[in-house]
Amino acid sequence: MIDTPEKQAIISGIGISRIGRRTGIPGLDLTIESSRAAIADAGLSPADIDGVSTMGETPISEAAAALGIAAMYRGGGFDTGGLLSPVMSAFLAVAQGRARHVLVYRTVQMIGGAYLPRQDADPDSPGESAEQAAVTRAMADMEPLLAAHAFSAVNWLAMHCRRHMFLYGTTREQLGALAVNSRRNAGLNPLAVYRDPISLDDYLAARTVSTPLGLLDCDVPVDGSIAVVVSHADHAPDCPNRPIRVEAIGGSTGPGGWVHRPDYPKMAASDAAAEMWSRTDLKPADLDIAQLYDGFTFLTFAWLEALGVCADGESGRFVEGGGRIALEGELPVNTYGGQLSAGRMHGYWVLHEACVQLRGDGGARQVRRQPEVAVVSNGGGPIAGCMLLTR
């Protein structure tokens, strides 16, 4: 067995706040909701938490004070792999003995707020300058993109998608199969913001946002918060609920930016996935469920190929018709509805859902063939991260 530090960590608790659009609920209140739920789910009290990590709108100092946590370890930022970096860093902090129980949360709001880099960061982690330098290098092609009036990630991913279509014959109908499946799953999730069914015709008729991507190719901004507690693996016997084991992680701030990779339209997802698979004896064929980042439909296609679920250019045919990725299919994908229908939680709802499914707590949307191995991914373009979790 390949021995890596992350194998010494478990996810001992999970929590989720109210989720909605334009709720007006302060971010701190949402953070407290999800964090208290996660801490209780782990069988712990705030006094047991000795680390806090985040990437987002509620600073650690405010959250820790409101929750009554005295945190020795404070982390966050892009130092490990994309938006899930705070979770991956918590795995390593626990393995290295810098903390025993780390609360990790991500809080988002539709109106106001932005990414806050490394607030109250752990002084032993890479500093602000190193992190920002890595992100700056990864995003080095932003100036020419903006000069060409490509102002948004939807423009940049639309270019990737068009190139994929040209090279491999990927179709909008195949992209639509993912959107329709996600909405079907969201209909079984009481927290999802969009639950009414959609058809392929609805998908194809939706207004264009950036050719070939339309409105139903894009994720849904929401207000909400998700938290997890990362603990040392020796806490597992004391967990009141089934702990989730960490098998492997991978992250990348890949070279080439958005458009200058020599293997374009591939992205940093390929590098992150390669690192993750190098840290485990498991293989893509061992995956039971996949909770994959879907800021746009094409990103999920890119992750299916990067992870080796299917070969380069084969993601469209893999998803076509929706049968393979359905709850009863060979690889259920985004079982909670994904960011396309449930809501954009920046890769944290995929993590939460992976834990729910591995525990067997999915209710109406639970995969009946009890999953044992889950993959979680986040990110697109030059910044990406992924992890393998096991029951």
C-alpha positions as CSV (number, residue, x, y, z in Angstrom):
1,M,0.0,0.0,0.0
2,I,1.3,3.5,-0.9
3,D,1.7,5.4,2.4
4,T,0.9,9.1,2.2
5,P,0.3,11.7,5.0
6,E,-3.4,12.2,4.0
7,K,-4.2,8.6,4.9
8,Q,-3.8,9.6,8.6
9,A,-6.8,11.9,8.3
10,I,-10.5,11.3,8.3
11,I,-13.6,13.5,7.7
12,S,-15.3,13.0,11.1
13,G,-18.1,15.5,10.7
14,I,-20.1,17.3,8.0
15,G,-22.6,20.2,8.2
16,I,-24.6,22.3,5.8
17,S,-26.6,25.6,6.4
18,R,-29.7,26.8,4.8
19,I,-29.2,27.2,1.0
20,G,-31.0,29.8,-1.1
21,R,-30.9,32.6,-3.6
22,R,-30.7,36.2,-2.2
23,T,-31.7,35.1,1.3
24,G,-30.3,38.2,3.0
25,I,-28.9,35.9,5.8
26,P,-25.5,37.3,7.0
27,G,-22.5,35.1,6.0
28,L,-21.4,34.8,9.6
29,D,-24.8,33.3,10.5
30,L,-24.6,30.8,7.7
31,T,-21.0,29.9,8.8
32,I,-22.2,29.3,12.4
33,E,-25.0,27.0,11.2
34,S,-22.8,24.8,9.1
35,S,-19.9,24.7,11.6
36,R,-22.0,23.9,14.6
37,A,-23.7,21.1,12.6
38,A,-20.3,19.7,11.5
39,I,-18.8,19.8,15.0
40,A,-21.8,18.1,16.6
41,D,-21.8,15.5,13.8
42,A,-18.2,14.6,14.7
43,G,-19.2,14.1,18.3
44,L,-17.1,17.1,19.4
45,S,-17.6,20.5,21.0
46,P,-16.0,23.8,20.0
47,A,-13.5,23.3,22.8
48,D,-12.2,20.2,21.0
49,I,-11.4,22.1,17.8
50,D,-7.8,23.3,17.6
51,G,-7.7,24.3,14.0
52,V,-9.7,26.3,11.5
53,S,-9.3,26.6,7.8
54,T,-11.3,28.4,5.1
55,M,-11.4,30.1,1.8
56,G,-14.0,32.7,1.6
57,E,-16.2,35.4,3.0
58,T,-16.3,34.9,6.7
59,P,-12.8,35.5,8.2
60,I,-11.4,32.9,10.6
61,S,-11.1,35.4,13.4
62,E,-14.9,36.2,13.3
63,A,-16.0,32.6,12.9
64,A,-13.7,31.3,15.7
65,A,-14.8,34.0,18.1
66,A,-18.5,33.4,17.4
67,L,-18.1,29.6,17.8
68,G,-15.9,29.8,20.9
69,I,-12.9,28.1,19.2
70,A,-9.3,28.7,20.2
71,A,-7.4,27.6,17.1
72,M,-3.7,26.9,17.1
73,Y,-3.7,26.1,13.4
74,R,-5.2,28.5,10.9
75,G,-5.0,27.8,7.2
76,G,-6.5,28.6,3.8
77,G,-5.7,29.8,0.4
78,F,-4.5,28.0,-2.8
79,D,-1.4,26.4,-1.3
80,T,-2.4,22.7,-2.0
81,G,-4.9,22.5,-4.9
82,G,-7.7,24.9,-5.9
83,L,-10.7,25.8,-3.9
84,L,-10.4,22.6,-1.8
85,S,-6.9,23.6,-0.6
86,P,-8.1,24.4,2.9
87,V,-9.4,20.8,3.3
88,M,-6.3,19.3,1.8
89,S,-4.1,21.5,4.0
90,A,-6.1,20.3,7.0
91,F,-5.4,16.7,6.1
92,L,-1.7,17.4,6.1
93,A,-1.9,19.5,9.3
94,V,-3.5,16.7,11.2
95,A,-1.0,14.2,9.8
96,Q,1.9,16.4,10.9
97,G,0.5,16.9,14.4
98,R,-0.1,20.6,14.1
99,A,-3.8,20.0,15.0
100,R,-6.1,17.2,15.9
101,H,-9.5,18.4,14.8
102,V,-9.7,21.1,12.1
103,L,-12.9,22.9,11.2
104,V,-13.0,23.7,7.5
105,Y,-15.8,25.9,6.1
106,R,-16.7,27.6,2.9
107,T,-19.4,30.3,3.0
108,V,-20.7,32.1,-0.2
109,Q,-23.2,34.9,-0.8
110,M,-24.7,36.1,-4.0
111,I,-24.5,39.7,-3.1
112,G,-21.3,41.2,-1.7
113,G,-18.2,39.4,-0.6
114,A,-15.3,37.9,-2.6
115,Y,-12.4,35.5,-2.1
116,L,-10.4,36.6,0.9
117,P,-6.8,35.4,0.6
118,R,-5.3,33.7,3.7
119,Q,-6.9,35.7,6.4
120,D,-5.4,34.7,9.8
121,A,-3.2,32.2,7.9
122,D,-1.2,29.6,9.7
123,P,2.3,31.1,10.1
124,D,3.9,27.7,9.3
125,S,2.1,27.5,5.9
126,P,3.4,29.2,2.7
127,G,3.1,33.0,3.0
128,E,0.8,35.3,1.1
129,S,3.6,36.2,-1.4
130,A,4.3,32.6,-2.4
131,E,0.6,31.8,-2.8
132,Q,-0.1,34.9,-4.8
133,A,2.9,34.3,-7.0
134,A,1.7,30.8,-7.8
135,V,-1.8,32.1,-8.7
136,T,-0.3,34.9,-10.7
137,R,1.9,32.5,-12.7
138,A,-1.1,30.3,-13.4
139,M,-3.2,33.2,-14.6
140,A,-0.5,34.8,-16.7
141,D,-2.7,34.9,-19.8
142,M,-5.5,37.0,-18.3
143,E,-4.4,40.2,-19.9
144,P,-4.7,39.0,-23.5
145,L,-8.0,37.3,-22.7
146,L,-9.4,40.5,-21.3
147,A,-8.1,42.5,-24.2
148,A,-10.0,40.1,-26.5
149,H,-13.2,40.9,-24.5
150,A,-13.2,37.5,-22.8
151,F,-14.2,38.8,-19.5
152,S,-15.6,35.8,-17.7
153,A,-14.9,32.1,-17.0
154,V,-17.8,31.2,-19.2
155,N,-16.0,32.8,-22.2
156,W,-12.7,30.9,-21.4
157,L,-14.5,27.5,-20.9
158,A,-16.6,28.1,-24.0
159,M,-13.3,28.2,-26.0
160,H,-12.2,24.9,-24.4
161,C,-15.6,23.4,-25.2
162,R,-15.5,24.5,-28.8
163,R,-12.0,23.1,-29.3
164,H,-13.2,19.8,-27.8
165,M,-16.2,19.7,-30.2
166,F,-13.9,20.4,-33.1
167,L,-11.4,17.7,-32.2
168,Y,-13.7,15.0,-30.9
169,G,-17.2,15.7,-32.2
170,T,-18.7,16.5,-28.8
171,T,-22.2,17.8,-29.1
172,R,-24.5,20.1,-27.2
173,E,-26.9,17.2,-26.8
174,Q,-24.2,15.4,-24.8
175,L,-23.7,18.4,-22.6
176,G,-27.4,18.6,-22.1
177,A,-27.5,15.0,-20.9
178,L,-25.4,16.1,-17.9
179,A,-27.6,19.1,-17.2
180,V,-30.8,17.0,-17.4
181,N,-29.4,14.3,-15.1
182,S,-28.2,16.9,-12.6
183,R,-31.7,18.4,-12.4
184,R,-33.2,15.0,-12.0
185,N,-30.9,14.4,-9.0
186,A,-31.7,17.9,-7.6
187,G,-35.4,17.0,-7.6
188,L,-34.6,14.4,-4.9
189,N,-32.6,16.9,-2.8
190,P,-34.7,19.1,-0.6
191,L,-31.9,21.7,-0.3
192,A,-31.4,22.2,-4.0
193,V,-32.5,25.6,-5.3
194,Y,-33.8,24.3,-8.7
195,R,-35.8,21.1,-8.5
196,D,-38.3,21.2,-11.3
197,P,-37.5,18.7,-14.1
198,I,-36.0,19.9,-17.4
199,S,-35.9,18.1,-20.7
200,L,-33.2,18.1,-23.4
201,D,-35.4,20.4,-25.4
202,D,-35.5,22.9,-22.5
203,Y,-31.7,22.7,-22.4
204,L,-31.3,23.3,-26.1
205,A,-33.8,26.2,-26.0
206,A,-32.1,28.1,-23.2
207,R,-30.6,31.4,-24.1
208,T,-27.0,31.4,-25.3
209,V,-24.5,32.9,-22.8
210,S,-21.2,32.2,-24.6
211,T,-21.3,29.9,-27.7
212,P,-21.6,26.9,-27.3
213,L,-22.7,27.3,-23.7
214,G,-26.1,28.4,-22.7
215,L,-27.9,29.3,-19.5
216,L,-28.4,25.7,-18.4
217,D,-24.7,25.0,-18.9
218,C,-23.9,27.5,-16.1
219,D,-23.9,26.9,-12.3
220,V,-26.4,28.7,-10.0
221,P,-25.2,31.4,-7.5
222,V,-26.6,30.9,-4.0
223,D,-26.2,31.9,-0.4
224,G,-25.0,29.1,1.9
225,S,-22.2,27.5,3.9
226,I,-20.8,24.0,4.2
227,A,-18.4,22.8,6.8
228,V,-16.4,19.6,7.6
229,V,-14.3,18.5,10.5
230,V,-11.0,16.9,9.6
231,S,-9.6,14.7,12.4
232,H,-6.7,12.4,13.0
233,A,-7.6,8.9,11.9
234,D,-7.3,7.6,15.5
235,H,-10.5,9.5,16.3
236,A,-12.5,7.1,14.1
237,P,-13.6,4.8,16.9
238,D,-15.1,7.7,18.8
239,C,-17.1,9.1,15.8
240,P,-20.8,8.8,16.4
241,N,-21.4,8.7,12.7
242,R,-19.4,6.8,10.0
243,P,-16.1,8.5,9.4
244,I,-14.9,9.0,5.9
245,R,-11.3,7.9,5.2
246,V,-8.9,9.9,3.0
247,E,-7.1,7.8,0.4
248,A,-5.3,10.4,-1.8
249,I,-5.2,14.0,-2.9
250,G,-3.8,15.9,-5.9
251,G,-3.6,19.5,-6.8
252,S,-2.1,21.8,-9.4
253,T,-1.6,25.3,-10.4
254,G,-0.7,24.1,-13.9
255,P,1.5,25.7,-16.5
256,G,0.1,27.5,-19.5
257,G,-2.7,29.5,-17.9
258,W,-6.1,29.2,-19.5
259,V,-5.1,28.9,-23.2
260,H,-1.4,28.3,-23.5
261,R,-1.1,24.6,-22.5
262,P,0.6,22.6,-25.3
263,D,-2.1,19.9,-24.8
264,Y,-5.1,22.4,-24.9
265,P,-8.0,22.0,-24.3
266,K,-6.7,20.0,-21.3
267,M,-6.4,21.9,-18.0
268,A,-4.8,21.6,-14.6
269,A,-7.3,18.9,-13.8
270,S,-5.1,16.5,-15.8
271,D,-2.1,17.3,-13.5
272,A,-4.1,17.2,-10.3
273,A,-5.6,13.8,-11.2
274,A,-2.2,12.4,-12.2
275,E,-0.8,13.4,-8.8
276,M,-3.8,11.9,-7.0
277,W,-3.6,8.5,-8.8
278,S,0.2,8.4,-8.1
279,R,-0.6,8.4,-4.3
280,T,-2.9,5.4,-4.2
281,D,-3.2,1.8,-5.4
282,L,-6.8,2.4,-6.5
283,K,-7.6,2.9,-10.1
284,P,-10.4,4.7,-12.0
285,A,-12.2,1.4,-12.4
286,D,-12.6,1.3,-8.6
287,L,-14.7,4.4,-8.5
288,D,-18.3,4.0,-7.3
289,I,-19.5,7.6,-7.5
290,A,-18.0,10.8,-8.8
291,Q,-18.8,14.3,-7.4
292,L,-17.2,16.5,-10.0
293,Y,-16.9,20.2,-10.3
294,D,-19.5,21.6,-12.7
295,G,-19.2,25.4,-12.7
296,F,-20.0,24.7,-16.4
297,T,-21.1,21.4,-17.9
298,F,-17.9,21.1,-19.9
299,L,-15.8,21.1,-16.8
300,T,-17.4,17.8,-15.7
301,F,-16.5,16.4,-19.1
302,A,-12.9,17.6,-18.7
303,W,-12.7,16.0,-15.2
304,L,-14.1,12.6,-16.5
305,E,-11.2,12.5,-19.0
306,A,-8.6,13.9,-16.6
307,L,-9.5,11.2,-14.0
308,G,-9.2,8.4,-16.6
309,V,-12.9,7.5,-16.3
310,C,-12.8,7.6,-20.1
311,A,-10.2,8.4,-22.7
312,D,-9.4,11.8,-24.2
313,G,-12.3,12.9,-26.3
314,E,-14.7,10.2,-25.0
315,S,-16.5,12.1,-22.3
316,G,-19.3,13.2,-24.6
317,R,-20.1,9.6,-25.5
318,F,-19.7,8.4,-21.9
319,V,-22.4,10.9,-20.8
320,E,-24.6,10.7,-23.8
321,G,-28.2,9.8,-22.9
322,G,-27.4,10.1,-19.2
323,G,-27.7,6.4,-18.4
324,R,-24.1,5.8,-17.3
325,I,-24.1,8.8,-14.9
326,A,-27.6,8.3,-13.4
327,L,-28.1,7.2,-9.8
328,E,-28.6,3.7,-11.1
329,G,-25.8,3.9,-13.7
330,E,-22.3,2.5,-13.7
331,L,-20.8,5.8,-12.3
332,P,-23.4,8.1,-10.7
333,V,-22.3,11.7,-11.1
334,N,-23.2,14.7,-8.9
335,T,-25.9,12.9,-7.1
336,Y,-27.1,16.0,-5.2
337,G,-27.8,18.0,-8.3
338,G,-24.4,19.6,-8.8
339,Q,-23.7,23.3,-9.0
340,L,-25.9,23.3,-12.1
341,S,-29.1,22.8,-10.1
342,A,-28.4,22.5,-6.4
343,G,-26.2,25.6,-6.2
344,R,-22.7,26.9,-6.5
345,M,-20.8,26.1,-3.3
346,H,-17.3,26.2,-5.0
347,G,-16.6,22.5,-4.7
348,Y,-17.7,22.1,-1.1
349,W,-21.1,20.6,-1.8
350,V,-19.4,17.9,-3.9
351,L,-17.3,17.0,-0.8
352,H,-20.3,17.1,1.5
353,E,-22.3,14.9,-0.9
354,A,-19.5,12.4,-1.3
355,C,-19.5,11.9,2.5
356,V,-23.3,11.6,2.6
357,Q,-23.3,8.9,-0.1
358,L,-20.4,7.0,1.4
359,R,-22.3,7.0,4.7
360,G,-25.4,5.7,3.1
361,D,-27.4,8.8,4.2
362,G,-28.6,10.1,0.8
363,G,-32.3,9.3,1.4
364,A,-34.2,9.4,-1.9
365,R,-31.1,10.1,-3.9
366,Q,-28.9,7.5,-2.2
367,V,-27.1,5.2,-4.7
368,R,-28.5,1.8,-4.0
369,R,-25.3,0.0,-4.7
370,Q,-23.6,1.0,-1.5
371,P,-20.6,3.1,-2.7
372,E,-17.2,2.4,-1.2
373,V,-14.9,4.8,-3.2
374,A,-15.7,8.4,-4.2
375,V,-13.8,10.9,-6.2
376,V,-14.2,14.6,-5.5
377,S,-12.9,17.4,-7.8
378,N,-12.9,21.1,-8.1
379,G,-11.5,23.8,-10.3
380,G,-11.0,24.6,-14.0
381,G,-8.4,26.1,-16.2
382,P,-5.0,26.5,-14.5
383,I,-6.1,25.7,-10.9
384,A,-7.5,22.3,-9.8
385,G,-7.7,19.8,-7.0
386,C,-9.2,16.4,-6.4
387,M,-9.3,13.7,-3.7
388,L,-10.3,10.1,-3.2
389,L,-12.5,9.2,-0.2
390,T,-13.4,5.7,1.0
391,R,-16.2,4.3,3.2
